């Protein structure tokens, strides 16, 4: 819940009345202890639903009773349109944040027994997470994560989403002068190692130019490539020196 930015948790008649302070619960919260601290325990579902105007039974497999089953993403789009009838293309301008709808609750059954039929009947919709038809079992943690993710994605339309934060700064591509200087360095290095005939360069250098234009190397990568060219030239020079100083062998 905390990963997706939600913290309103209500537990109905849990197996352990002190579940929110149990060592195992705190350890499994793994840093989200503020969600536990805000959570409420109530004896009945009625007490949990005060102020709720739209109930979603979640992680349900398709059934022949109760409200129709829908994929979460489809229902969330419809729900936002219903809750915010004025939402149109003009509301999607960058920086425009609208209030998220309130009074929406997602009901999950227990890990062991799922949800009671009478609780499902009370809901406005049963959300069915699309799964393989031969194996649709989800534990509650996975179900909560999927529903929370889809709901957060839906709320992003209102400006309440989370942008992906890059782990590193955006790369700074080398400019044309840096690429040209690197190519000139490589051309000389290729001549020095005997790979390129300076009298007949033909299309090698233009093709290398196109290759690096597609690659869009960064300034740091240009330094690496020039370092490689320098090492090539050093190896060629060392080879030439060893050849010049090698003892001559005279045959009789």
HELIX and SHEET records of a PDB file:
HELIX    1   1 UNK A   19  UNK A   21  5                                   3    
HELIX    2   2 UNK A   23  UNK A   29  1                                   7    
HELIX    3   3 UNK A   33  UNK A   38  1                                   6    
HELIX    4   4 UNK A   45  UNK A   48  1                                   4    
HELIX    5   5 UNK A   72  UNK A   83  1                                  12    
HELIX    6   6 UNK A   89  UNK A   92  5                                   4    
HELIX    7   7 UNK A  117  UNK A  121  1                                   5    
HELIX    8   8 UNK A  140  UNK A  155  1                                  16    
HELIX    9   9 UNK A  156  UNK A  158  5                                   3    
HELIX   10  10 UNK A  176  UNK A  192  1                                  17    
HELIX   11  11 UNK A  204  UNK A  215  1                                  12    
HELIX   12  12 UNK A  219  UNK A  245  1                                  27    
SHEET    1   A 2 UNK A  10  UNK A  12  0                                        
SHEET    2   A 2 UNK A  40  UNK A  42  1                                        
SHEET    1   B 4 UNK A  69  UNK A  70  0                                        
SHEET    2   B 4 UNK A 125  UNK A 127  1                                        
SHEET    3   B 4 UNK A  54  UNK A  57  1                                        
SHEET    4   B 4 UNK A 104  UNK A 107  1                                        
END                                                                             
